[in-house]
Amino acid sequence: MSLSSEFSETENTLNINIDGRFCYDCHQGFTSAYKQLSQAAAKKFIIDFSRASYMDIANFEKLFKIK
């Protein structure tokens, strides 16, 4: 799995891009990227799964816990 994130200051948006398998082994990278949201003072975020090939239930549940 490849994960990248970028913050757009002009739009106050954090983009998280997931490529490949999004499984439990990857949760630390996702959590780290998401924590940038509070540090960057983003007003919204976008999680792009267009290149993801698989997501396990643990990470699916994690999406619902995002505040």
KOLTOR-727639 format. One record per residue: x, y, z of N, C-alpha, C, CB in turn; residue number from 1; residue in three letters. Coordinates in pm, 1 decimal. Glycine has a CB too. Example, Ala and Ser with C-alpha at 12.3 -4.5 7.8 and 13.67 -1.06 7.14 Angstrom:
residues 2
REC,n_c1,n_c2,n_c3,ca_c1,ca_c2,ca_c3,c_c1,c_c2,c_c3,cb_c1,cb_c2,cb_c3,k,r
REC,1319.0,-569.0,780.0,1230.0,-450.0,780.0,1320.0,-330.0,780.0,1130.8,-447.3,904.6,1,ALA;
REC,1285.0,-225.0,708.0,1367.0,-106.0,714.0,1290.0,3.0,787.0,1408.4,-59.8,572.5,2,SER;
//
This chain:
residues 67
REC,n_c1,n_c2,n_c3,ca_c1,ca_c2,ca_c3,c_c1,c_c2,c_c3,cb_c1,cb_c2,cb_c3,k,r
REC,83.3,-117.4,0.0,0.0,0.0,0.0,87.4,123.1,0.0,-94.5,0.1,119.5,1,MET;
REC,46.1,219.1,-74.0,111.4,348.5,-77.1,10.9,451.4,-28.1,164.1,383.2,-220.4,2,SER;
REC,56.9,541.2,57.5,-30.4,643.4,112.0,41.9,776.8,102.9,-71.3,611.1,258.8,3,LEU;
REC,-26.9,876.2,52.6,31.0,1010.6,47.8,-74.0,1109.8,95.6,80.6,1046.4,-96.4,4,SER;
REC,-26.2,1219.6,148.2,-118.5,1323.9,193.3,-60.7,1459.9,158.6,-145.3,1313.1,346.0,5,SER;
REC,-149.9,1553.5,136.2,-107.7,1689.3,107.7,-212.9,1786.1,159.1,-83.5,1709.4,-43.3,6,GLU;
REC,-167.0,1900.2,206.5,-256.1,2002.9,258.9,-260.0,2120.4,163.3,-211.5,2048.5,399.2,7,PHE;
REC,-380.3,2162.7,128.2,-398.8,2279.2,42.5,-436.6,2398.3,130.4,-507.9,2252.7,-66.5,8,SER;
REC,-346.0,2494.0,142.6,-372.9,2611.5,225.4,-483.1,2698.0,165.2,-245.8,2694.1,243.1,9,GLU;
REC,-487.6,2706.7,33.5,-587.8,2791.8,-29.7,-729.4,2739.6,-8.4,-559.4,2803.7,-177.9,10,THR;
REC,-744.0,2605.9,1.1,-876.7,2546.8,19.9,-897.8,2492.4,160.9,-898.1,2435.9,-80.6,11,GLU;
REC,-794.6,2502.3,248.0,-801.8,2445.4,383.8,-845.8,2299.8,380.5,-898.5,2526.6,471.3,12,ASN;
REC,-785.9,2223.1,291.3,-825.4,2084.6,269.6,-704.5,1992.0,280.6,-892.7,2068.8,132.4,13,THR;
REC,-723.6,1880.1,351.0,-622.3,1775.9,357.0,-667.1,1662.6,266.8,-599.3,1726.3,503.3,14,LEU;
REC,-582.5,1624.4,171.0,-610.6,1512.9,79.7,-525.6,1393.4,120.6,-582.5,1552.7,-69.2,15,ASN;
REC,-590.1,1277.7,139.2,-520.5,1153.2,168.8,-548.5,1058.8,52.6,-566.6,1091.3,307.0,16,ILE;
REC,-442.2,1014.2,-13.8,-454.4,926.7,-130.6,-405.0,786.8,-95.2,-374.6,983.8,-251.1,17,ASN;
REC,-487.5,686.0,-121.3,-454.5,547.4,-89.6,-442.6,469.8,-219.6,-561.3,483.3,4.0,18,ILE;
REC,-332.2,397.4,-231.9,-305.1,319.7,-352.3,-271.3,176.5,-310.1,-188.4,383.4,-436.2,19,ASP;
REC,-349.1,79.6,-355.7,-323.6,-61.0,-322.3,-411.5,-110.5,-208.4,-177.8,-80.0,-285.6,20,GLY;
REC,-358.9,-205.6,-132.1,-434.5,-267.8,-22.7,-433.3,-179.7,101.6,-376.9,-406.4,10.5,21,ARG;
REC,-551.1,-147.2,152.1,-566.7,-66.6,272.9,-607.4,-161.5,385.0,-673.1,49.1,253.2,22,PHE;
REC,-506.7,-220.8,451.2,-532.5,-323.4,552.1,-476.1,-279.7,687.6,-470.9,-458.9,509.0,23,CYS;
REC,-494.1,-364.2,788.0,-457.7,-329.2,925.1,-311.4,-286.6,936.8,-484.5,-446.7,1017.4,24,TYR;
REC,-224.0,-346.5,861.3,-82.0,-311.9,867.3,-56.5,-165.4,831.2,-2.7,-402.2,774.0,25,ASP;
REC,-150.2,-103.3,765.4,-132.8,33.2,714.7,-194.4,139.6,804.5,-192.5,44.1,577.5,26,CYS;
REC,-256.7,99.7,914.7,-333.0,196.9,992.6,-246.9,306.5,1053.4,-407.4,126.7,1101.4,27,HIS;
REC,-120.4,279.4,1084.8,-35.4,383.2,1142.8,-9.3,495.2,1042.6,97.1,323.1,1190.2,28,GLN;
REC,14.6,459.7,919.2,35.7,561.1,816.5,-88.2,645.8,794.0,77.2,496.0,686.8,29,GLY;
REC,-204.1,581.1,795.3,-329.6,653.6,777.5,-354.4,746.7,895.3,-446.8,555.7,761.3,30,PHE;
REC,-333.4,696.0,1018.0,-354.2,777.3,1137.8,-260.3,897.3,1138.0,-333.2,692.9,1264.8,31,THR;
REC,-137.1,876.0,1099.6,-39.5,984.6,1093.0,-84.0,1091.4,993.4,98.7,930.1,1054.1,32,SER;
REC,-129.6,1048.4,877.4,-177.2,1143.5,775.9,-299.3,1218.6,826.5,-210.8,1070.7,644.0,33,ALA;
REC,-389.2,1149.3,892.9,-510.5,1212.6,943.0,-479.0,1314.0,1053.1,-607.6,1106.8,995.2,34,TYR;
REC,-378.5,1285.5,1135.4,-342.8,1378.4,1243.1,-294.4,1512.0,1188.6,-235.3,1317.2,1332.3,35,LYS;
REC,-249.7,1512.6,1064.2,-210.7,1638.7,1001.1,-329.8,1733.4,992.0,-152.2,1613.2,861.1,36,GLN;
REC,-449.2,1676.9,993.0,-570.9,1757.1,984.8,-575.4,1858.6,1097.0,-695.0,1667.9,989.3,37,LEU;
REC,-552.8,1815.4,1219.7,-558.4,1907.6,1332.6,-438.2,2001.3,1333.0,-565.2,1830.2,1464.2,38,SER;
REC,-322.2,1951.7,1291.6,-203.0,2035.5,1289.4,-210.5,2141.1,1179.4,-78.9,1949.6,1270.6,39,GLN;
REC,-271.6,2108.1,1070.0,-279.1,2199.4,956.5,-401.9,2289.4,963.5,-280.3,2121.1,826.8,40,ALA;
REC,-488.9,2266.7,1060.9,-612.3,2344.4,1077.2,-702.0,2334.6,954.1,-579.0,2491.0,1105.4,41,ALA;
REC,-704.7,2217.3,892.8,-788.6,2196.5,775.7,-936.2,2197.4,815.4,-752.2,2064.0,706.0,42,ALA;
REC,-1017.7,2251.4,730.8,-1162.0,2255.8,754.6,-1231.8,2133.4,697.6,-1221.6,2382.0,694.2,43,LYS;
REC,-1169.3,2068.5,600.0,-1227.2,1947.8,541.8,-1115.2,1857.7,494.3,-1323.4,1982.0,425.2,44,LYS;
REC,-1149.8,1732.7,469.7,-1051.5,1640.3,416.2,-1115.9,1549.6,313.8,-987.7,1558.1,527.6,45,PHE;
REC,-1031.9,1498.7,224.6,-1075.5,1410.4,117.3,-990.7,1284.7,125.1,-1063.7,1479.2,-23.4,46,ILE;
REC,-1055.0,1169.5,129.3,-985.2,1042.1,125.9,-1013.7,980.4,-10.8,-1030.3,946.8,244.1,47,ILE;
REC,-909.5,967.5,-90.1,-922.5,918.6,-227.1,-890.9,768.9,-232.2,-828.9,997.4,-322.6,48,ASP;
REC,-994.0,687.5,-254.5,-979.9,542.2,-265.5,-981.1,495.2,-411.1,-1091.6,473.0,-188.3,49,PHE;
REC,-969.6,585.0,-505.5,-984.8,547.0,-645.8,-879.5,445.4,-691.8,-977.5,670.4,-732.9,50,SER;
REC,-764.5,440.5,-625.2,-661.1,343.5,-662.5,-644.6,233.3,-558.1,-528.2,414.6,-683.0,51,ARG;
REC,-734.9,227.8,-460.2,-729.5,121.9,-358.8,-788.6,-6.6,-417.0,-806.3,164.4,-229.2,52,ALA;
REC,-724.5,-118.4,-387.1,-772.4,-245.9,-440.5,-843.2,-330.6,-335.2,-656.8,-323.9,-498.8,53,SER;
REC,-827.6,-293.8,-207.4,-884.0,-374.7,-99.0,-887.1,-290.6,28.9,-801.0,-506.3,-77.6,54,TYR;
REC,-989.4,-310.8,112.3,-996.2,-247.9,243.3,-1050.6,-349.7,342.0,-1084.4,-119.5,240.3,55,MET;
REC,-979.4,-370.3,454.1,-1028.5,-465.0,553.2,-1127.8,-397.2,648.2,-911.1,-525.3,632.4,56,ASP;
REC,-1196.3,-474.9,728.3,-1301.7,-424.0,815.5,-1248.1,-329.6,922.0,-1374.0,-538.8,881.3,57,ILE;
REC,-1125.9,-353.4,970.7,-1068.3,-266.7,1074.6,-1053.3,-123.1,1023.7,-931.1,-321.2,1120.5,58,ALA;
REC,-1004.8,-107.8,903.1,-989.2,26.6,847.4,-1122.4,85.2,802.9,-892.5,23.9,730.3,59,ASN;
REC,-1214.9,2.0,762.5,-1348.5,50.3,730.1,-1412.3,111.8,854.3,-1436.5,-64.1,674.5,60,PHE;
REC,-1399.5,43.7,968.5,-1452.9,95.6,1094.7,-1380.2,222.6,1137.2,-1442.1,-10.3,1205.0,61,GLU;
REC,-1252.0,230.9,1111.1,-1173.0,349.3,1147.1,-1227.8,472.6,1078.0,-1025.0,329.6,1110.3,62,LYS;
REC,-1276.8,458.3,956.1,-1332.2,572.2,883.7,-1453.8,631.4,955.3,-1370.4,530.6,742.2,63,LEU;
REC,-1531.3,546.5,1020.3,-1649.5,593.5,1091.0,-1615.4,661.1,1224.0,-1743.7,478.0,1115.2,64,PHE;
REC,-1494.9,638.5,1272.5,-1453.3,698.1,1400.5,-1383.4,831.0,1382.5,-1362.1,603.5,1475.1,65,LYS;
REC,-1360.6,871.3,1260.4,-1295.4,999.7,1235.3,-1388.9,1112.5,1277.7,-1255.9,1014.1,1085.2,66,ILE;
REC,-1332.3,1203.6,1350.6,-1413.2,1318.4,1397.7,-1366.5,1445.0,1333.8,-1407.0,1332.5,1550.0,67,LYS;
//
